[in-house]
Amino acid sequence: MDNFSLSCRIGFVSGIVLFTAPSSHTVSNRCCNSRKIHKHHSVSGASRSPIQNTTAASASSNDSLEVDSTNAQSTAFPGPLAAAALQPASSIWELDFYSRPVLGPDGKKRWELLIVDRDGIMEHIEEIPSSKVNSGELRERVRKVIDSAVVRPTEIRFFRAAMQNMISIGLSGLDVQVKPSRRTYRLRSLLEEREKNVYPNMPGYKKELKPDRRILNVRVGEKMPDALRGDRYAFVSLPLEALQEAIEDPPAFGDICPIDREQLGLSDESLISGVLMFSKRAKPLSAWLTGLEMASLVADLDKRDILLDCDLSTSYLFGKIVGDQVEEARNFEKLKKKNSGLHFIGVCANESADEIEGFWLMRELGM
């Protein structure tokens, strides 16, 4: 097997070690062998099943604003990775509690509580009267969902910064970790589907009330904490097939976003852009990165910055784009856009390491 030979130039910008790679190399089996990210790959330089509508706020049956929680429904259905009813729902849930672009008979916007597990097996959709939008009401309704769930949640993620206080207070005391995160892929997919197929068919729908959920491109990079810095990194592109085992059986550190190949137009041969981080302390570095709730890596070609987006609004300055890296960063973003924002970060000890210590498959939403 050929080693992944990588000549790096080293620079220092804003206290961050900058490493850039030549435009064409070969990744060996040994680089990420423990999860079989294998075959020969070049460093860059060059369904979900349709959701069954179970909501009291359905397109055809909900003409009343006052909907009691007893009318809300939850359901379990097979997601794209589920073996039908054989796979239990995940203990990681994603939640949204917000108004919708639909006015009720009283002229006020309808509110919904949406909950889905990260694997798409369980979903709960419930309309909340605007007069009952408060943290106490939210707590009791989520408690009922938890009590009736086959798999109780250990973690509930939410992405809306505007609702952070209410959700954090409302879910306190439920014996579950509440985590602000942009890694709410199933939830965002559910919202997109409802915005396209459900809300426009509801009485009182107002297109102008539709919220703009795009993440604004006004990131300001903060200094990367010392504990999160690797020794060097390289832009890479790997076929999805080569990533499959790391996706199905990831290392101890990392996280995998759900993939609907049909929806994203992916095949085994689809090249997925990513970054490999190399560090002599690869395992502790991976452990530190796990606590970041990483959402996406962004190469800002205008500012020549590489930014690591985390939690709801944090962006760390991962590195600067200089020299030959401009073309590599451009290809990184081009592939990412082609694959609906899909990309990855891997952490290895070095270019010829036998194991990959951390692996994150992510999507930059809104691309």
N, C-alpha and C positions, 0 to 999 in steps of 0.2 A: 504494500500500500504506500502511495506517495504521501509524504507529510504535507500538511497545510503550511507551506512556507510563506511567510508574510514579512516583508520589509516595511518597517514603520518609521515615520519621521515623528519626532517628539517636539512639542512646543508647550508653552504654558500661557493660558489666557484666563484672567479673572480667577486665578488660583486653581484652575481645572487643568489637569494634564490632557493635552490634545495629542491624539495619534491618528494618522491617516494612512491608508493602505493603497498600494498600486492597484491598477484597474482590473487585473486579471490574474487569478490564482486558482488553485485547486484545493478543495477541502477534503481531507482524508477521512477514512473510516474512523480513525483514532480520535479525531477532534471531539466528536460527540457520540462515542461508540456505545455508551451504556444504554442509551435510549434508541439506538439504531437510527440516528440521523445520519444516513450513510449514502453510499455511492459517490460519484464525483460531482461536485457542485462548484459553481464559480462565484467568487466574490463579486459583488455588483460593481459596475463600472460600465458596463455596457447598458325534507321540507317540513324548514319547519312546517309541520302539518298545519293545514288551515285551522284556525282557532274556532272552536265551537262557541257560538255566542251564548253565554249563560247569564248575562247581566240583566238586572232589573231595568237597566237603561238601554234596552235593545232598540233596534231601529223600528220595529213594528209594534211593540207592545207597551211602550212606556210613554204615556201622555200625561202622567201626573208627576209633579215635583216631589210630593211627600211620599217617599218610599221607605217603609220600615225595613230594618235590617233582616227581619225574618223572611223577606221576599228575595233577599240576595242569594246567589247560588255560587257554589264552588264546584269545580269538576276536575277530574283527572283524565288525561288523554295522552296518547303516545307522542312523544317528541321524536325528532329525527334520529336520535341516538338510543331511543328506548326500545327494549324488546317487548313492545306492546305493554300488556299489564304486568309483565314480569319485573319491570324496573320500578323501584319506589321513587317517589319524589325526592328532590334534593333537600337537605336541611338548610341550604342557603336560599333565602327568599329575596325578592326585589319588590319594592313597594312604591306606589305613587299616590298621593293624596292632593288633588288639585281640581280647579274648576275646568269645565269643558266649554267649547264654543257653541253652547246650546242654551237658550233662555227658556225658563219654565213659565207657567201661566202667570206668575207674579212678576215677571220681567227680570228676575235675577238669574245669574248663571248657575247651571247645574254643577254639582261637585261629584266626583267619583273617588272611590277607594279601589285601586287595582293592586292585586298581589299575584305574583307568579313565581314559581320556583325556578332556579337557574337552568334546570334541564328541560323546562317546558312540559312537565308532567301534570302539575297542578296549577290552576288559576282560579282566582276569586275576583269577581267584578260586582261592585255594589254602589248604588247611587246614595249620596248623603244629602239630605236637605240643607240648604245654605244656612238655615237657622241653627244647625247643629255642628257647624264647622268649628271645632275646638279640640284641644289636646285630650281632654277627658273623654269626649265622645270617640275620638280616634282610638284611644287605648282600649275601650270596652269592645269596640267592633273588631279590632285586631285580636283581642283576647278570645273572642268567640271563634274566630277562624283558627287560631292556634289550638283551642280545645277540641275542635272537630277534625283536626288534621290527622292523617295517618302517620305522617312523619313531622314531628315538631321541629320548628326552626331553631338553629343555633345562632344564626346571623341573619339580619334583615338589612338590605342595602337600599339606599334611596339616592337619586341624582339631583333633586331640585334644591338649589341653595336657598331659594326664597322660602322654603318650607322647613328649613333645618331646625329652627327652634321648636316649632310645633311638633314635628315628628320626633325629635330627640326627647322632648318632655313627654309626649304622648306615649311613647313606647318604653319609657323608663318603668322599672318594676315588673317587666314581663319576663324576666330571666332569659334574655336574648341579647346578643351583641348587636347594637345599632351602628351601622357604618355608612357615612357619606361616601359615595363612590360613583364614578362615571362608568364603572364596569357593570352596568345594568342592561345587558344586551337583550335578554328576553323581554324585559319590560319595555324597552324602547321599540322592539319589534311589534309588540302588542299594541302600543300606542299608535305606531305608524299605520297598522292595519285598521284600527278603529277610526283614526282620522280620515282614512281613505274610504272605508266601507260602511261605517256605522253612524258616526255623527252627522254626516251630510244628509242622511235619510231620516233623521229625527226631527219632529216638529220643533220649531224654534231655533234651528241651526243658523248661525251667523258666521260666515266665512271670515269676516274681519276680526272676529274674536279669537280665531285660531292662534295659539301662542307660537312664537318663533323659538323652537327648541335648539336651534343651531348654536354651537359653541362659538362665540365671537373670536375672531383671530386677532386678539389684542393681548397676546401673552407677554408677560414680562418675566424673564427667567431669573429665579433666585439662585444664589450660590449653592452648589451641590455640597451637602454635608460630607465631611472627610470620610466617614464610615461607608459612604455609598460610592466612592470612587474606585474604579478598576485601574489596572496598570495600563491597559491599552484596549482598543476595540477595532472592529472592522465591519463595514457594511457587507452583507452577504445576501445572496438570493438562492433559495432552495426549493425544489419541487415539493408540492404538498405531500406527495407520496413518501418522500424522505422524512417528513415531519410526523408521519402518522403515528408511529409508536410513541413518540414523545407526547403526542396529543392524547392517545388512548391510555398510556401508562406514564404520566409525567413524573419527574423526580420529586423529591420531598419538598422542594421549594419551587413555587411558581403558581400559575393559574392559567386556565384554558377557557377562552371564550367559546360559546357554542358556534358551530359552523353548519349552515344549511347550504350544501354544495349547489343545489339546484337554484336556490334563491340568489346566491352570490355568483353563479355562473362559473363554478370551480370544477376542475378535474384533477386527476393524479399528476398531470404534467404542469399544472398551473404553478408558475414561479412566485413564491412568496418572499417579499423583501423582509430583511431583519438586520439585527446588529448582534454580533457576538462580542461579549465583554470577556477579557482575559485578566485574571488576577491570581496571585499566589495565595490569596485568602478567599478563594472562590466560594467555599461553603459559607463562611460567616457573611461574606458580601451578599450571597443569595438570601440568607436569613434576614439581613437588614432590608433588602429590597422587597421582601415579602410583606413587610409592615408598611410599605408606602402606598398600597392600593394603586398601583400603576395603571394608567388608562391608555396611554399611547405615547409613542416617540415621534416627534415632529421635526423635520428638517426645514427650517425657515430660510429659504434661499435669499430672500430680500435682506434679512438682517444677518445672514451667515451664521445663524445659531442652530444648534441641535438642542431641542427642549424635551424634557421628560415630564409629561402631564400626569399628575397624581391627584387623588381624592376628588373634591369638587372643583377646586380652582387653583391649586398649586402647580407651578411649572418650574422645574429645576433646569439650570443651564448645564446640560450634559457635556457639551463641547462646542468648539467653533469650527466652521467650515472654511477650510483654506486650500489653496492649490488644487491638486487633482481631486480632492474630495468634493469639489463643486459638482462635477459630473456624476460622481457616485451618489451624492445626496439627491441630485435631480432624478436619477434612476430609481432610487429608494422611494421617493414620493410618487413617481410615475407608476411603479408597480403597485404601490399601496392604493392609489386611486383606482387602478384597473381592477383590483380585488376588493372593492368596496371598503377600503380602510384596513384590511387584514394585514397584519405584520407580526413580528415576534422579537423577543430579546432572549438570548441564551447566555449563560455564564459558565465559563470553563477556566481551569487553572492556567492553561496555555494552549498553544496551537496544536500540540500533539497529545493532549490529555486523553485519558481513557474514559473519563466520565464527564457528563454535563451535570453541574450542580444545581442550576436553576433554569427554568424555562417558562416564559410567559407568552401566550398567544393573545393578541389584542386586536381591537378594531377601533380606528378613529371614526367615530360616528359622524354622519353628515357629509361624507365625501361622495 
